[in-house]
Amino acid sequence: MTPAGAFPVRPDLPPADSEAVSRFAADLARVWPEGAARGEARLGIAVSGGPDSCALLLLAAAAMPGRIAAATVDHGLRAESADEARFVADLCAAIDVEHAVLPVTVEQGNVQAQARAARYRALAEWAAELGLAALASAHHADDQAETLLLRLNRASGVAGLAGVRERGLVSGSELLLVRPLLGWRRLELERIVEAAGLNAVADPSNIDDRFDRARLRKALGGAEWLDTAALAQSAAHLADADQALEWAAQREWREAVRPQPFGLVYRPRAPRAVGLRVIARIVRELDGEESRGGRIARLFDSLESGSPASIGTLVARPERDGWAFSRSPVKRRN
């Protein structure tokens, strides 16, 4: 192995006819059939420098020579981030892959959420500039399993427990986001990086016990009776259930929500799980902000019991033929 942040003059890509590359190509074709059908379509790869994203880069470079570009987002949150971005840039130069470093500014508040939003915004803009057809990220089965267990421990509902899907859109854009590694284990990806002679970037947060995910990862490592692949599959099943509930909620909205002079009226017909989503959308549209699931659930229960309730700037009242939602009247000062 080479020292951290270094690599041979030209890292060894997985052989194009190897089992790993054939498996990756099949997974990518399943989640991105448009790319397989259009031989000229180019794929963007989000590469942090960690083993997961480096493995994705190596597999894509072997499976799609000349058809990928890579980008590393530098959040500027750690002193090492600039060096890590340079590591990826040098790696891409060594394997003839176009690369860009995208510096971003992370707003105050929930740092992880703000960093994620800034990262995907920068990646979408970069992909648009290059005319890339899709963006691939390196989420894998262990990520899915860890997220499921973390959210189970927080009593999350179906939406929270649902794993990420194999394809979707980058938030706030029309850029297709694909995740071809959801059937791969972390160890498999690490072995691909090792076989190339690389020592990928090690994120210190992954072993920092101050973070829930790091503690859970250590616990999972010692729980041989847990089947990580099965947990990841359960997360995928929950994602299917989440999609079904969302479809039902959209139908319920079309058929049971109507405007009234001062807001909206909802005549619930669907089961509670669907009704909660409809009410969450009502609150979002009238109040302009997302509200936590627990508050939405308490509002639903109050209305179902026949009691008025408030949430944010809204007042909700049971009526003879439904539930009326309107903004609270503004109190005038004398």
CORQUI-V122579 format. One record per run of one state. SS is the DSSP state (2 for helix, 1 for strand, 0 for the rest). FROM is the first residue (numbers start at 1). TO is the last residue. If there is no record, write none. Layout:
# CORQUI-V122579
SS|FROM|TO, SS|FROM|TO
This chain:
# CORQUI-V122579
0|1|18, 2|19|31, 0|32|32, 2|33|37, 0|38|42, 1|43|46, 0|47|50, 2|51|63, 0|64|67, 1|68|74, 0|75|80, 2|81|94, 0|95|97, 1|98|103, 0|104|110, 2|111|130, 0|131|133, 1|134|136, 0|137|140, 2|141|152, 0|153|157, 2|158|161, 0|162|166, 1|167|169, 0|170|175, 1|176|178, 0|179|185, 2|186|195, 0|196|203, 2|204|207, 0|208|211, 2|212|221, 0|222|227, 2|228|256, 1|257|260, 0|261|262, 1|263|266, 0|267|271, 2|272|287, 0|288|292, 2|293|304, 0|305|308, 1|309|311, 0|312|313, 1|314|319, 0|320|321, 1|322|327, 0|328|334
